[in-house]
């Protein structure tokens, strides 16, 4: 019986190694556990993955924990960055060339991180029109804009963009408040390349949370995402709170189950650090079984442009 048990164990190992070999041969970062090896009805678990930059080095990095018993995952690499409005409009000492250079650096970092979803915050033409990322090098991507305008006296912007193999089913966006603390969000219901832990569609939100509380936007998220908010949602951006404050903002905007995973939880705000402090930039999800395989919090970028209040970019 011991010999028979050993034979069965090695048969399972051989099957898993074969699956790994097939994934490596395809060159695709998205892999799926064979149905026969899964104890649940879902076969793919999202892994918010490490996306190492090649030419612009990360300041902080966490290495993924290797788990040989779970060799294949559906990976959802993401990149998000609040460049701040001063750079976008060349104000408060930021240079007139800041927006153009930062926009191209945004695309560069996203590509180097092999991101499939990106979020831009306050990267805009004026105060409320998000810069179009596909025209800057994300060819074939689908962008979803979240403009938040306050007449001619200000505003805010957020945008999502999805890699070509993601399908945007429905989208929207707007303001999270309508007063001095107005901030923007964008939302999309999307079909990923493979189902994610029982989710054939995902609700993805980009947000720039207010410093006070969220008072609007939940109806738009509900209309766009429907039942996917329950346990198939991902949100990322500038939350203006550390990780322990994410849950309340999530409930005010998205609803459904509370996020079971939120990260990173480290300083990301703002340039210059002698004047600012914040642990603000996170990605969160309420998808059951989601895990992280590391993240990078980059150093501030293009300091010669004096990008006032710029946050650190994050890949996850």
N, C-alpha and C positions, 0 to 999 in steps of 0.2 A: 504493500500500500504506500510506503514511503517513496519507493521508486516511482510509482504511478503519479503521486502528487508532484514529485520533482519534474517529471516529464510534462505535466500539465502547466506547471509554473513557467518552464522554459518556452513552452508553446506560446504563452501569453506575451512573454518578453520578446520573442521573435516577431509576433504580430505588431507590437508597438514599435520595434525598430524598423520594420518595413514601412509603417505609416510615416515615421520620421524621414526615412530615405525618400519616400515619394514626395513629401512636402519640400524637402531640400532640392530635389530635382526640378520641381516646378518653379522655384524661385519666388514663391508667393509667401508673404508673411502671415497670411491667414490659413490656418490649418484646422482640421476637424477631427475629433476623436471618433473612431469607428463606432457605429451604433452598438455592436456586439460587446464593446468594452465599456459602455456607459450604463450606469445603474439607473439613470433618469431618462425621461422622454426627450430632454434637450441634449444636444451633443456638442454645443459650442459655448465656451465661457469667454466673455470679453476680458482681455488683458490690456489695461491701459499702460502702454509699454514704454520702455526706455528707448529714446531716439537720439543717439549720440550725434552731436554736431561734428563736422569734419574740419571746417576752417575757422570757425568762431568758437573757441573753447568754452566749455561750461565752467561756471564758478563752483557750483555744488552739484554733486551727482550721487545718487543712491543706486547701488548695483542690484540687479534683479536676483532674487533668491531662486536658485535652481531647484527644480522639483522633478526628479527623474520619474516619479510615479505618475506624473501628469504631463507628458511630453508635448502635447499639441493643444493650442488654444486659438480662439478667434481674437486677434489683437486689434485694438482700436487706437492707434497712435494719434495723439492730439497735440495741438500747439496753440497757445493763447498769449496775448500780449496787449496791455494797455499802454499805448505810446504817449498818451495824454494830449490834451487839446492845444497846449502851448506850442508843441511841435507842429501840429497840423495847420495852425494859422500863423506861425512865426511870431508869437507874442511872448511877453514877459522875459525877453532876452534870448529866446530860441531863435535860431537862424531862419532866414527865408527859404533855405534849401533843406531844412530839416525834414519836412513831410516827404519829399520825393526820395531822399536817401533812406529814411526809416521804412517807407513802404517797400522799397526794394530789399532792404535787409529782412523785413518780415517774411517776404516770399523765400528768400535764401534760406533762412533758418527753418522755415516750414518744410522746405524740400529736403534739407539735410537731415531733418528729424523723421523723414518718411511719413509725415503726418497724413492722415486721411480726413480729419476734421480740423479746421482752424477757426479761431475766434479773434477778431480784431476789435479793440475798444478805443474809441476816440481817434481812430485813424480816418480822417474825414476831409472832404472838400467843404470848407466853411466849418460850421459847428455840428451839423446834423446829417450830412450826406456821406455815407461810408465810401471810402475809396474802393474802386473795383479791382479786386485782386486777380481775377483771371487775365486781365489785360496786362498785368505786370509779370506774368510767367506761370500762373497756375492754370495752364491751358486745359480746357475741357472740364474744369471744375464748375459747380453750380453755387452761386452766391445768394445768400438770403440777407437782406438788409433790415436793420431795425433803427430807422431814423426817429429821433425825438426832438421836435422843433418847438421853440418858444418864440414864435413870430420872428422878428428881425433882431432880437436882443440876446440870442444864445441858443443853447440846445445841447444835445449829446448824441452819440452814435455807437451802435454795436452791429457787428456783422458775423455771420457764419459762412463758411464755404466747405463744400464736400467734394472729395475726390471723384473722378469720373465714374467709378463703379458703384457709387451711391446714388440712389434715386430719391429726389425730393418729391414727396406726395402732396404736401400742403405746407404753407409757411405764413408767417406774419411777424409783427414786431411793433414797437412803439415805446411809450414812456412808462416808467415805473412809479412816477409821481408827476404832479403838474404844478409844482411850486419852485421855490429857490433851490430845492434839493432834487430836481428832476434828473433822472438817469434813464438810459436806454436799455432795451433788450431785443433780441431776435430769437425766433423759435421756428423749428421745422419738424414735421413728421417725415421720417425718411425710411427707406428700405435699404438695409445694409447688404453687403455682398453675400453674406450668409446669415441665417437666423442667429440671434444672440440669446442664449439661455431661454428659449421658448418665445422670444420676441421676434416676430417677423417684421415688425416696424419698431422704430425707436422715436422717442420724443427728445430732441436735442435743443438745448437752450444756451444762448450766449447772453450774459448779463453784466451790467455795470450797476451794482447795487447802490442805492442811496445811503447816505450816512445816517439817516433816520430809519424809517420803515417803508416797506413797499405797500402802496395803497391802490395800485392799478396794474393791469396786465394779466391777471389770472384768468379772466374771461377769454382773452385772446389765446392763451396757452391751451385752455380747455377746448376751444373751438378748433384749434389746429391739431392738437394731439389726441383728443378723445380719451379712450380707455388706456392708451399707452402711458399716461402719467402714473398709472397705478404701480407698475413695477418694471417699466421699460424706459426709464428716463435717464439722461445724462445732462449735466449743466456745468458750464465752465466760464471763467472770466475773473473780473475784479469784484469780490464780494464785500469789500470794505470792512470785513471782520475776520478774525482768525477762524479756524475750522470749527471751533465749538459754537460759533454763531450761525453756521450754515443752515442748520436744521430749521430755524424759524423763518429765514428768508425763503428757503425751499417751500415750506408750508404756505407762505403768503403768495407765492407766485405759481408754483407747480402743483402742489397737493400730492395726493396718492401716498404711497408708503414713504417714510422718511429715508433719506440716503443712508446706506450702510457703509459707504466708503467715501471719504473726502480727503484729498491731499493735493499738494504738499502743505505743510504747516510751518513755514519758515519765512523769514523776512523777505519781502519782495518790493517794498516801497520805501522810499522813492528817491530819485536823484534831485539834488544832492542829499546824501544821507545825514549830513550835518544839520539839515533843516526838517527832515521828514522821517517818519517811522510807521511801518505797517506790515502786518502779516495777512495779506489780502487776497492773493491770487491762488485759486484752487480749482480742481475738477471734482465733481461729486456724481454719484449714481445710486439709484435704488434698485438696480438689477440684481436679483439674488445670485450669489456666487461670484460676483465680480471681484477681481483682485488687481493689484498693481505689480508691475515688473520693473519699477524704478521710475525716476524722473530726473530732469535737469532743470535747475534754476540758473539761467544764464547771468552773466554780468550785464550791467547797463551797457547800452550800445551807442556808438557814434557820439561820444562825449564832446567831440570838437564842435558839434552842432548845438551844444548847450541845451539838451532836451529836458527842459524844466519839468519836474515831477514825473518823469518817465518811470514806469514800473519795470521790473526785470521780466524778460520773456520766460515762459515755462513750456517745456515739452514733457509729455507724460504718456 
